[in-house]
Amino acid sequence: MSELLKRTWAEVDLDKILKNYQAIRTYVRPQSKLMAIVKADAYGHGDPIIAKEFDAAGADWFGVSNIEEAEQIRNIGIQKPILILGFTPVQFAGKLIEQNITQSVFSKEYAKELNSAAQKAGGKVKIHIKLDTGMSRIGFVYHGEDDAEALVADVCAAAKLSNLVVDGVFTHFAVSDEPGNPYTQTQFDRFMRAIALLEKEGVHFPLRHCCNSAGLLNYPEMQLDMVRPGIILYGMTPSLGMPLPIKLLPTMKLKSVLFQEKWLAAGTPVSYGMTYKTPTRRRLGTLPIGYADGFVRALADKEDVLIRGKRARIVGRVCMDQCMADITEIQKVQSGDEVTIIGQDGEDEIPVEEIASNMNTINYEVTCLIGKRVPRVFFKGGEQVASLNYFLP
């Protein structure tokens, strides 16, 4: 590994990424297409490299949040269909057309604006109709029969616009990570009913999709024409404690180095605010990782790191660029030692879910928070094959 990277870095195992993809593909029914969700820099794992792996593995579609993410995929040569799941300002209609990117359409008003922009750009934009069946986020609303008339009128109006091409329809589940919650079935029934109402009026959808990671695992009967796995591609569970019908492999390690160690007398204050004082004579080590790298202040005095296979507690407030660990009980520790923040070292492991619990959040947020100052280093067969440094060419 380049010495330029050895401050704090993330290691991504591409072999495990592929095994997760294959496990998911095997679980999904053969007739269903697979849209690999690579938004938010592939959940913090490094989108350009990850997207290439999924492309080579046979992913049918790619799902992103915005046009910048879509362009990034096109710029590395991937020609598979891409769906922007979120909002795109209509002035980018020309780019959608030029780069063959499919846009979600969530309201009649947005459809009209996008259509006008597409006319000015001299082409047609492919779209997927987004239905709000109970997530109450974005989409044409269908929460029951009271919404039927407005739904049909608005979607039909959008579908008839001359410079929009309807290529699919989708919705998003709110609680599919809770297998016993009947609301997912309610949403699915609403989705299918809405489609039936629209098809009766002559609006047809080549692709219907509703299953996110949890949905495709817990409700295989709802996989329809396409599924949208995200978090499970990266070896993480959609919800802590959710039973998994397939084996997932964690794919990321987050590492740093111990760059200074010192003995402190009992009662010595540590870091900003002096919120921690050494209870006895203690040996502390300083690590070059802080909240600007995604290791947040909430982890102070709660989270451990691994050094030489042993746990060391983070003490005192986490700073922007650094934090301190109590290394008193670790034998032979010295400056330059590698530190594992996420991942396994020896017989112990710190999973993403442990950090999420100590942050009072979810595993998604932990990996997405890992900052751009942290290079991603990619491995296959135990050998480094690529790296992604967001600041250096």
Beta strands, then each sheet from edge to edge (+ up, - down):
strand 1: 8-13
strand 2: 33-37
strand 3: 61-64
strand 4: 82-84
strand 5: 101-105
strand 6: 125-132
strand 7: 140-141
strand 8: 164-170
strand 9: 207-211
strand 10: 226-227
strand 11: 252-257
strand 12: 260-264
strand 13: 269-270
strand 14: 276-277
strand 15: 282-287
strand 16: 304-307
strand 17: 310-315
strand 18: 323-326
strand 19: 338-345
strand 20: 348-350
strand 21: 376-380
strand 22: 383-388
sheet 1: 12+ 15- 18+ 17- 16+ 19- 11+ 1- 21- 22+
sheet 2: 7+ 6+ 5+ 4+ 3+ 2+ 10+ 9+ 8+
sheet 3: 12+ 15- 18+ 17- 16+ 19- 20+
sheet 4: 13+ 14-
end
